[in-house]
Amino acid sequence: MFGILQRGGRVYTKVIANAKTDTLLPIIRQRVVPDSIVYTDYWRSYNALDVSEFKHYRINHSKLFAHKHNHINGIENFWNQAKRVLRKYNGIPEQHFHLFLKECEWRFNYGSPKQLLKVLKKWCYN
């Protein structure tokens, strides 16, 4: 799984075959505007971002979780919420996992239950 979060914005997730640079970089390029600041952890597949069209900053979680504005707490928060939700199902069929992940993404992006209900009603009554 891969996830990307715009600061103060929405999360985007995707089930991926592997976490290699050749897999991740096209997704990042599709979702992030050139010259944007990109914050990551020290996963080696992000090394290509150092010489890409992005401004790349890293956080070493073995030393600290944030340094000034340099942090990835937002995406970490999403993954913690998603794990909590998905754990309740006690196993999800692999062929449908992407749908469950997208539900977590949708819930995170639209916020409170009141906001989610408003969106659902809009979809159903239009």
C-alpha positions as CSV (number, residue, x, y, z in Angstrom):
1,M,0.0,0.0,0.0
2,F,1.1,3.5,-0.7
3,G,-0.4,6.7,0.6
4,I,0.3,10.4,0.0
5,L,-1.2,13.3,1.9
6,Q,-1.3,17.0,1.0
7,R,-0.7,19.1,4.0
8,G,-4.1,20.4,5.1
9,G,-5.7,18.5,2.3
10,R,-6.7,15.0,1.2
11,V,-5.1,11.6,1.4
12,Y,-4.7,9.4,-1.7
13,T,-4.0,5.7,-1.3
14,K,-3.2,2.9,-3.8
15,V,-2.5,-0.8,-3.5
16,I,0.8,-1.4,-5.2
17,A,2.7,-4.5,-6.2
18,N,5.9,-3.4,-4.5
19,A,7.5,-0.3,-2.9
20,K,10.3,0.2,-5.4
21,T,11.2,3.6,-6.8
22,D,9.9,2.5,-10.3
23,T,6.5,1.9,-8.8
24,L,6.3,4.9,-6.4
25,L,7.8,7.7,-8.5
26,P,5.1,7.7,-11.3
27,I,2.4,7.9,-8.6
28,I,4.1,10.7,-6.9
29,R,4.6,12.6,-10.2
30,Q,1.0,12.1,-11.1
31,R,-0.3,13.4,-7.7
32,V,2.3,16.1,-6.8
33,V,3.0,19.4,-8.6
34,P,6.7,19.9,-9.6
35,D,8.6,22.2,-7.2
36,S,6.4,21.1,-4.3
37,I,8.0,20.3,-1.0
38,V,7.8,16.5,-0.3
39,Y,8.4,15.1,3.2
40,T,9.2,11.4,3.6
41,D,10.7,9.0,5.9
42,Y,14.0,7.3,5.1
43,W,12.6,4.5,2.9
44,R,15.3,3.9,0.2
45,S,12.8,4.1,-2.6
46,Y,12.4,7.8,-1.9
47,N,16.1,8.4,-2.8
48,A,15.2,9.3,-6.3
49,L,13.2,12.3,-4.9
50,D,16.5,13.9,-3.9
51,V,17.3,14.5,-7.6
52,S,13.8,14.9,-8.9
53,E,11.7,17.9,-9.7
54,F,10.6,18.1,-6.0
55,K,12.1,19.7,-2.9
56,H,12.6,16.6,-0.7
57,Y,13.0,16.6,3.0
58,R,13.3,13.4,5.2
59,I,12.5,12.5,8.8
60,N,14.5,9.8,10.5
61,H,11.9,8.3,12.9
62,S,14.6,6.4,14.8
63,K,15.9,9.8,15.9
64,L,12.9,12.1,16.0
65,F,9.3,12.5,14.7
66,A,9.4,16.1,13.7
67,H,11.8,19.0,13.1
68,K,10.1,22.3,12.7
69,H,7.7,21.9,9.8
70,N,9.5,18.7,8.6
71,H,7.2,15.8,9.6
72,I,5.0,13.1,8.2
73,N,2.6,13.0,11.1
74,G,-0.5,13.5,8.9
75,I,0.0,10.4,6.8
76,E,1.1,8.4,9.9
77,N,-2.3,9.5,11.5
78,F,-4.2,8.2,8.4
79,W,-2.4,4.8,8.5
80,N,-3.2,4.4,12.2
81,Q,-6.8,5.2,11.6
82,A,-7.0,2.8,8.6
83,K,-5.4,0.0,10.6
84,R,-7.9,0.5,13.4
85,V,-10.9,0.3,11.0
86,L,-9.6,-2.6,8.9
87,R,-8.6,-4.7,12.0
88,K,-12.3,-4.8,12.9
89,Y,-13.1,-6.9,9.8
90,N,-10.8,-9.8,11.0
91,G,-9.6,-10.4,7.5
92,I,-10.5,-9.0,4.1
93,P,-10.6,-10.9,0.8
94,E,-7.6,-9.8,-1.2
95,Q,-9.7,-9.1,-4.3
96,H,-11.8,-6.5,-2.4
97,F,-9.0,-5.0,-0.2
98,H,-8.6,-1.9,-2.4
99,L,-12.3,-1.1,-1.8
100,F,-11.9,-1.2,2.0
101,L,-8.8,0.9,1.7
102,K,-10.6,3.5,-0.4
103,E,-13.4,3.6,2.2
104,C,-10.8,4.5,4.8
105,E,-9.5,7.2,2.4
106,W,-13.0,8.6,1.9
107,R,-13.8,8.7,5.6
108,F,-10.5,10.4,6.3
109,N,-11.0,13.0,3.5
110,Y,-14.6,13.9,4.4
111,G,-14.1,14.1,8.2
112,S,-16.8,13.8,10.8
113,P,-19.7,11.4,10.6
114,K,-22.0,14.5,10.1
115,Q,-20.0,15.5,7.1
116,L,-20.0,12.0,5.7
117,L,-23.7,11.7,6.1
118,K,-24.2,15.0,4.3
119,V,-22.1,13.7,1.3
120,L,-24.0,10.4,1.3
121,K,-27.4,12.1,1.3
122,K,-26.2,14.4,-1.5
123,W,-25.2,11.4,-3.6
124,C,-28.4,9.5,-2.9
125,Y,-30.9,12.3,-3.5
126,N,-29.4,13.9,-6.6
